[in-house]
């Protein structure tokens, strides 16, 4: 997910983390098959703003590294 550009869309293929962080990511709605769009990035490129399930979500790059996305 970190490699995606602004306004680029894709579908989550997998979330590759377990434990507390994995649960938190999934609780935010980032699950397999969910469409996501990168809305923008902070000036230093961290965090990233995502459009997911009708709301905007901010995610650190260290968290985004665990999410595999198939880009459209």
Secondary structure, DSSP 8 states (H G I E B T S, - for coil): -TT--TT-EEEEEEE---HHHHHHHHHTT--TT-EEEEEEE-TTS-SEEEEETTEEEEE-HHHHTTEEEEE-
